Amino acid sequence: MAALLSGKQQLVVLALKRGSWISLFKTGAGWDFSAGSPRLFVIKEVQSTAEPMMVLDAQIDDRLKEHRYSPFRSALCLPVVKPWGVAGLVFVEEPERAQAFSHHQLGPWKELTDQLAETITAEPTQLEMPVLTPRMAAGVGVAVLGSMLLGWLLKAPPAPPKPPPKIVVIKPQDQTPEEVSNGFLGALNLGRYDVAYLMLKPDLRKSVSQKVFEDKMRRWLSQPGFAEEAVRRQAEVGKMRPGIVTIAVVRPNSSRDAWRWTLIKDPEGWRFDRLPGK
């Protein structure tokens, strides 16, 4: 699984043992699942729903509004499901970058969690609150995951991923231009063109129908290499004047070849002045 990580991303694999969450394998350090941690909130949600959960940006996600500090900027948590319920969890996080994960990545991760379900030994239990206990021997976890990863790499390409679970991009009225632009990118990555359409200014929506907009965005997204670019890039505020701002959509640590977008201040909040494009 570590082969699917990039940059500063890290992961932990958890399994149920004697009523507690135990770490089978992890990369990085500083894993804290104590009460009040946003990580604990995420794993409780995934355990209760048995569905993947994606956090596009912890700083603006209303689900995490009670947590003033989050150790991750974006995260992905997937359940390892047995016939009796959730037996384990795979928690992946990115400490600095928003929109680090997208539904395009769910296929490979789901393939590996399905293999974990066949390998992992866990016990059905009813938990009131998951608690992380000391991890099992590292050598056991590494050996199990290493053999699974090798088997996955040698297999034929996985079937196309199932449609992603519905993940709502939060659009509070007081979002900054940077947050609106990153939310637009996140909506595209999730295929939520209806959400992205609402980020256009009202008179632009009157002149461009939602269908025309969605067709244009799908064509844009289907260009070679665009989907990967849209996942990697993030918005930064460029030139700002009263009621209007230019956004630079850049690669991490690089301002070269930036996409330039223009947003205006509208009663609805910051909205796109024209159809976004490179």
C-alpha positions, 0 to 999 in steps of 0.5 A: 500500500505504501507504493500508492503514497506520494510526497508527505502522505502516510497511512495506517492499517487498523484491525479489531482485536479484543474490542480495540483498534490495533495498528497492523502497519503504518508509515510515518509517526505521530498517529494519535486517535485519542478523544477529540482527534479528527482522525477518531471522528473519521474512523468512527464515521467509516466504521458506522457506515462501512463506506469510504470517507474522503476529506477534501480540505479539513480547514473548510469541511463542516464535518470537522468544524468542531476540531480547531486543529487537524493533523491532516489537510486532506484524508481518505479512510476505507473500511475493510469489510467482513461478512459480519461488518467492518473488520479493519480500516485503512487511513491515508492522510496528506498533512499539507495539501488540499484535494490530495485524493479523488474518486479516480484513486478509489479503485486501487485502494479498494482493490487492496482493502478487498485483499485485506479482508481476505487476510486480516484476522479480526473479531466482530464486536460492538464498540462504543468508542474505538481506542488505538492500542499498541501495534502488533509486531512490525515484521508481521504487518510488513510481511502481510502487506508486502505479499499482498502488494506484490500479488496486486501488482502481478494481477491484471488491471482492476475493474473500473471503480464503482461510482464514488460515494456522495461527498458534499463540497461545502460552500459557506457564504464566507468562503475566501476566493482561494477556498472557492477555487479549491472547492471548484477543483475538488468538485471537478475531481469528484465529478460533482459538476452540479456543485461546480456550476453553482460557483459561477456568478448568477448572470453567467449561469443565466447565459450558460446552461448547466448542461453546456457547462457540464459538457465543457467541463467533461471535455476539459477533464478528458484531455490527456493528463488533465485529471492528474493535473487537476488533482495536483494543483491548488489555488493561490490568491494572485492580484486582488482589487476591491470586489475582484481577484485573480487566482493562480492555480499552480502545481505544488511549490511551483508558479510556472504554467499557472492557470489564471481564473477571475472571481468577483464578489457577488451577494452569493459570495465569491463567484467565477466571472467567466467559465474557468479554463487554463 
